[in-house]
Amino acid sequence: MTRRVVVTGLGVVTPVGNDVPTFWESLLSGKSGIREIDRFDTTDYPTKIAGLVTDFQPERYIDKKEIRHMDLFTQYAVCAAHEAVEHSGLQITDENRDRIGVYIGSGIGGIGTTLSNYRVLLERGPKRVSPFLVPMMISDMAAGQVSIDFGLRGPNSAPVSACATGSHAIGDAFKLIQRGAADAMVAGGAEAAVVDIALAGFSNMKALSTRNDDPTRASRPFDKDRDGFVMGEGAGILVLEDLEFAQRRGANILAEIVGYGMSGDAYHVTAPAPDGDGAVRVMSAAIADAGIDLTDIDYINAHGTSTEFNDRIETLAVKRLFGEHAYKLAMSSIKSMTGHLLGAAGGVEGVACVLTLKDGMIPPTTNYETPDPECDLDYVPNTARKRDVRYVMSNSFGFGGHNAALIFKKYEQA
């Protein structure tokens, strides 16, 4: 018998709130976390805005000495993980720690640490490079640090699949529990890549919005006047548990995770396949894994980046797969408010999916003002919608043609 897997805890660090209640209230009210970048001089950059985490207080969970030896993406992950574990009420003991693991990925890892130490290397020589450089920059360190913090000795890994990373981490953790390799997992994604070299790279790809004079309206998924995505940062973490394990300890069950799909476009390093084939196949795989019908999906938390190609092709893929049902389901992108959190996006959006099921509220796609004839679905424009939702799908598509889809279900006792 296949084990059922449930969600019992949530944690976030985001541009619209550094805890779950603030994050959710911001999304439902349509609040934007996109603002002018003030961390470095953007004079020579075509894009000068990003979804920035503000008022972050890592010392709530991390010793001040440790903060200095931890890249920002790891700090985000650790703080979000502490909120998620506290929220879950999971007590970690010598009896269960070998059966509880961590699966937290990052698309880019410690790029801020790498960049600052490279500058030290050039200006002051190799002897002045930090001995903590390597453990601070490597992408698996968020997972490693969370496991150390909590003493979790179960499965521990860190996927790296660009903007699909967070969803792959949650999906892989789900499968580990489902097949009996763990009883609980702390899973999600973290990213802290709003640094000058990354901004320059994305800008020179012509991937970013240049609506610098109106930051809160710059990210506009599915809108005809969209002109690119907006970089964001943060972390989103879920605590997943085997249902019986959670029930034995009297856990408050928030939702169930029932489906996971993976696919590759095998097409281009940055562009999605123009016929949406990879997206069609990954959504179809997740639905098959969940053992449900296409018409069971009530809401899709879209990848919805606000780029010309992604929004059009994701819409095309949904219409190809769902047919007439595509026009009956709701679909929205919280990136309109948070920006695109890259490797953390799937984790943060997974949190939003669970809250949608729990509260019966669908967050909106803000800044939807001018319909695009090629994007003609119900994107929950501008205002959150009350709706009883039973199944939610979350899409994540990454550079390199990496695709992931997750299906969450409203929890119902057997």
C-alpha positions in Angstrom: 0.0 0.0 0.0 1.4 3.4 -1.0 1.9 5.7 1.9 0.0 9.0 2.0 2.0 12.1 2.5 0.7 15.3 4.2 1.9 18.8 4.8 2.1 19.8 8.5 4.3 22.9 8.6 5.1 26.0 6.5 7.8 28.6 6.6 8.8 31.5 4.4 11.2 34.4 3.9 9.9 36.6 1.0 9.7 40.1 -0.4 6.1 40.3 0.9 6.7 39.0 4.4 9.2 37.0 6.5 6.6 34.8 8.1 3.7 32.8 6.8 0.8 35.0 8.2 2.3 38.2 6.8 3.2 36.6 3.5 -0.4 35.2 3.0 -2.1 38.5 4.1 0.1 40.3 1.5 -0.8 38.0 -1.3 -4.5 38.1 -0.6 -4.4 41.9 -0.5 -2.4 42.2 -3.7 0.6 43.8 -2.0 3.9 44.0 -4.0 7.3 43.5 -2.6 9.1 44.8 -5.7 11.1 48.0 -5.1 14.2 49.9 -6.2 17.5 48.1 -5.6 19.5 49.9 -2.9 22.3 47.3 -2.2 24.5 48.4 -5.0 24.7 51.2 -7.6 22.4 50.4 -10.5 23.2 53.5 -12.6 24.5 51.5 -15.5 21.9 48.7 -15.4 18.8 48.8 -17.6 16.9 47.1 -14.7 17.0 48.8 -11.3 14.3 46.9 -9.4 13.8 43.6 -7.7 11.7 41.7 -5.2 13.8 42.3 -2.0 13.6 40.8 1.4 13.4 43.6 4.0 13.6 43.7 7.8 15.2 40.3 7.8 16.4 39.2 11.3 18.4 36.1 11.1 19.6 36.3 14.7 16.1 35.1 15.7 17.3 31.6 14.8 21.0 31.8 14.0 23.9 32.7 16.4 25.5 36.0 15.4 28.9 34.3 14.9 27.3 31.8 12.6 25.6 34.4 10.5 29.0 35.7 9.3 29.9 32.3 8.0 26.6 31.6 6.2 25.6 33.0 2.8 22.3 34.8 2.7 20.5 32.1 0.8 21.4 29.6 3.6 20.2 32.1 6.2 16.9 32.4 4.4 16.5 28.7 4.3 17.4 28.2 8.0 15.0 30.8 9.2 12.1 29.5 7.0 12.9 25.9 8.1 12.7 27.0 11.8 9.3 28.6 11.2 8.1 25.5 9.3 9.2 23.0 12.0 7.8 25.1 14.8 4.5 25.4 12.8 4.4 21.6 12.4 4.9 20.9 16.1 7.3 18.1 15.1 9.5 17.1 18.0 12.8 15.7 16.9 14.3 13.0 19.2 17.0 10.4 19.1 14.2 7.9 18.3 13.1 9.6 15.1 15.9 11.8 13.8 17.3 9.0 11.5 14.0 8.9 9.7 13.6 12.7 9.2 15.5 14.3 6.3 16.1 17.5 4.4 15.7 18.3 0.7 16.4 22.0 0.1 17.8 23.2 -3.2 19.0 26.5 -4.6 19.3 27.4 -8.3 22.4 29.5 -7.9 23.7 29.1 -4.3 26.1 31.5 -2.6 26.7 33.8 -5.5 27.0 36.8 -3.1 29.8 35.1 -1.2 31.5 34.0 -4.4 31.4 37.6 -5.8 32.6 39.3 -2.6 35.5 36.9 -2.2 36.5 37.2 -5.8 36.8 40.9 -5.3 39.0 40.2 -2.2 41.1 37.9 -4.3 41.7 40.6 -7.0 42.3 43.5 -4.5 44.1 41.8 -1.6 45.4 38.5 -2.9 44.6 34.8 -2.3 45.6 34.7 1.3 42.8 37.0 2.2 40.0 34.8 0.7 37.8 33.5 3.4 38.4 29.9 4.5 34.6 29.7 4.7 34.2 30.5 1.0 33.5 27.0 -0.2 31.0 25.9 2.4 29.3 29.3 2.0 29.0 29.2 -1.7 28.0 25.6 -2.5 24.3 25.1 -3.3 23.8 22.2 -1.0 24.7 24.1 2.2 21.1 25.2 2.9 20.1 21.6 3.2 23.3 20.8 5.1 22.9 23.6 7.6 19.2 22.8 8.3 20.1 19.2 8.9 22.8 20.3 11.4 20.6 22.8 13.1 17.9 20.2 13.8 20.1 17.1 14.0 18.2 15.5 11.1 20.1 12.4 10.0 17.7 11.0 7.4 17.9 11.5 3.6 19.7 14.8 2.8 20.1 16.3 -0.6 19.9 19.5 -2.7 18.5 19.5 -6.3 19.7 22.2 -8.6 17.4 22.7 -11.6 17.2 26.5 -12.0 13.7 27.9 -11.4 12.3 24.4 -11.0 14.5 23.6 -8.0 12.1 24.3 -5.1 9.4 22.1 -6.7 11.8 19.3 -7.5 12.9 19.4 -3.9 9.4 19.1 -2.6 8.5 16.4 -5.1 11.6 14.3 -4.4 11.0 14.5 -0.7 7.4 13.5 -1.2 8.6 10.4 -3.1 11.1 9.5 -0.4 8.3 9.4 2.2 5.8 7.7 -0.1 8.2 4.8 -0.7 9.2 4.4 2.9 12.7 5.9 2.9 11.8 8.6 5.5 8.9 9.4 7.8 9.2 13.2 7.5 11.1 15.7 5.3 11.9 19.4 5.5 11.8 20.5 1.9 11.8 23.5 -0.4 14.1 26.1 -2.0 16.2 29.1 -1.1 17.8 31.9 -3.2 19.7 35.1 -2.6 20.9 36.2 -6.1 20.1 39.9 -6.2 23.7 40.9 -6.8 25.2 43.0 -9.5 26.7 40.2 -11.7 23.4 38.3 -11.7 21.4 41.4 -12.5 23.8 42.2 -15.3 23.5 38.7 -16.7 19.8 38.6 -16.7 19.6 42.1 -18.0 21.8 41.4 -21.0 19.6 38.4 -21.8 16.8 40.9 -22.2 14.8 38.8 -19.7 14.1 41.5 -17.1 11.4 44.1 -16.9 12.7 47.7 -17.2 9.6 49.3 -15.8 11.9 51.0 -13.2 9.7 54.1 -12.7 6.8 51.9 -11.5 8.3 48.9 -9.6 5.1 47.5 -8.0 3.5 47.3 -11.5 6.5 45.8 -13.3 5.8 42.1 -12.8 2.6 41.5 -14.8 2.1 37.9 -15.8 -0.2 37.2 -18.7 -0.8 40.9 -19.3 -0.3 42.1 -22.9 2.2 44.8 -21.8 4.5 42.5 -19.8 8.2 43.2 -20.6 10.1 40.6 -18.6 10.4 39.1 -15.1 11.6 40.7 -11.9 14.3 39.0 -9.9 13.3 38.1 -6.3 14.9 36.3 -3.3 13.9 34.4 -0.2 13.0 30.8 0.8 9.9 28.6 1.1 9.9 25.4 3.2 7.3 22.7 3.8 7.3 20.0 6.4 6.1 16.8 4.8 5.2 13.7 6.8 3.8 10.2 6.3 0.2 10.4 7.2 0.3 7.7 10.0 3.5 9.2 11.5 1.7 12.6 11.6 -1.5 11.1 13.0 0.3 9.2 15.8 1.7 12.5 17.1 -1.5 14.4 16.7 -0.2 16.8 14.0 -2.4 19.5 12.6 -2.6 18.4 8.9 -2.8 21.3 6.5 -3.0 19.5 3.1 -2.0 16.4 1.3 0.5 16.1 -1.5 -0.6 13.5 -4.1 1.1 14.0 -7.4 4.6 14.9 -8.8 5.7 15.1 -12.4 9.1 15.8 -14.0 10.0 16.3 -17.7 12.7 17.8 -19.9 12.1 20.1 -22.9 15.3 19.0 -24.7 15.0 22.1 -26.7 17.0 25.2 -25.7 19.1 26.5 -22.7 16.7 29.3 -21.9 13.6 29.2 -24.1 10.7 26.8 -23.5 9.6 24.4 -26.3 7.4 26.6 -28.5 4.6 24.0 -28.6 4.5 23.7 -24.8 5.3 20.0 -25.1 7.5 19.8 -21.9 4.9 21.6 -19.9 2.1 19.4 -21.2 4.0 16.2 -20.3 5.0 17.3 -16.8 1.4 18.3 -15.9 0.1 15.1 -17.4 2.7 13.1 -15.4 1.7 14.8 -12.1 -2.0 14.1 -12.8 -1.3 10.4 -13.6 0.8 10.1 -10.5 -2.1 11.5 -8.4 -4.5 9.1 -10.0 -7.1 11.8 -10.7 -8.9 13.2 -13.7 -7.9 16.4 -15.6 -11.2 17.9 -14.5 -10.3 17.4 -10.8 -7.8 20.3 -11.0 -9.5 23.4 -9.6 -6.6 25.8 -9.6 -3.1 26.1 -11.1 -0.5 28.1 -9.4 1.3 29.1 -12.6 5.0 29.5 -13.2 3.8 32.8 -14.7 7.0 34.7 -14.9 5.8 37.8 -16.8 8.0 37.1 -19.9 6.6 37.0 -23.4 7.4 33.4 -24.1 6.7 31.7 -20.7 3.2 33.1 -20.2 2.1 32.4 -23.7 3.5 28.9 -23.8 2.3 28.0 -20.3 -1.2 29.1 -21.4 -0.9 27.1 -24.6 0.2 24.0 -22.7 -2.7 24.3 -20.2 -5.2 24.6 -23.1 -3.6 21.6 -25.0 -3.8 19.4 -21.9 -7.0 20.4 -20.3 -9.1 21.3 -23.4 -12.4 22.8 -22.4 -11.6 22.5 -18.7 -8.8 25.0 -19.1 -11.5 27.7 -19.3 -13.2 26.4 -16.1 -10.2 26.2 -13.8 -8.5 29.3 -12.1 -4.9 30.1 -12.7 -2.8 32.8 -11.1 0.8 33.9 -10.6 2.0 35.2 -7.2 5.2 36.3 -9.0 3.2 39.4 -9.9 3.8 40.4 -6.2 6.9 38.6 -5.1 8.9 38.7 -8.3 10.6 35.5 -9.5 12.4 33.8 -6.6 14.3 31.6 -9.0 15.3 28.4 -7.1 13.1 29.4 -4.2 10.0 30.0 -6.3 8.6 26.4 -6.1 9.0 26.3 -2.4 7.3 29.7 -1.8 4.5 28.8 -4.3 4.1 25.4 -2.7 3.3 27.3 0.6 0.8 29.4 -1.3 -0.9 26.3 -2.7 -1.3 24.7 0.8 -2.8 28.0 2.1 -5.2 28.1 -0.8 -6.5 24.7 0.0 -6.6 25.4 3.7 -8.4 28.8 3.6 -10.4 28.5 0.3 -8.8 31.7 -1.0 -7.0 32.0 -4.4 -4.3 34.7 -4.6 -4.6 37.0 -7.6 -2.5 37.8 -10.5 -1.9 41.5 -9.9 -1.2 44.1 -12.6 -3.5 42.3 -15.1 -4.8 45.3 -17.0 -4.6 44.6 -20.8 -5.7 41.2 -21.9 -3.4 39.3 -24.3 -5.4 37.5 -27.0 -2.9 34.5 -26.7 -3.3 34.5 -22.9 -7.1 34.0 -22.6 -7.6 31.9 -19.4 -9.0 32.9 -16.0 -5.9 34.4 -14.3 -7.8 35.6 -11.2 -7.1 39.2 -12.1 -6.1 41.7 -9.4 -8.4 40.5 -6.6 -8.2 37.4 -4.5 -11.1 35.0 -4.9 -12.9 32.9 -2.4 -13.4 29.4 -3.8 -13.6 26.0 -2.3 -10.6 24.2 -3.9 -10.0 20.5 -3.7 -6.9 20.0 -6.0 -4.2 22.5 -6.8 -1.4 22.1 -9.3 1.8 24.1 -9.0 4.0 24.5 -12.1 7.7 25.3 -12.2 9.9 25.5 -15.4 13.6 26.2 -15.4 16.4 27.1 -17.8 17.8 24.0 -19.4 14.3 22.7 -20.0 13.7 21.4 -16.4 10.0 21.1 -15.6 8.3 20.1 -12.4 4.6 19.9 -11.4 3.2 19.2 -8.0 -0.4 18.4 -7.0 -1.7 19.2 -3.5 -5.1 18.1 -2.3 -7.4 19.3 0.4 -6.9 16.9 3.3 -9.7 14.5 3.9 -9.5 11.6 6.4 -9.7 8.2 4.9 
